[in-house]
């Protein structure tokens, strides 16, 4: 009979250990999900800003100055 009780106690300990691991994994998954959500929001914000900057750069009027390759060299060259 002691053997049966020992097996039951061992099973209870195993169940408690599994429950502890599952609880820790749930916490870890929730933490990782929060971090991933935060990073995705940051990426979305950065993408919006980069698109805005690209649009602004594209809309800038070209300069009246000649390109360096088109410039005649100064007289001392």
Buried (B, 14 or more C-beta within 10 A) or exposed (E): EEEEEEEEEEEEEEEEEEEEEEEEEEEEEEEEEEEEEEEEEEEEEEEEEEEEEEEEEEEEEEEEEEEEEEEEEEEEE
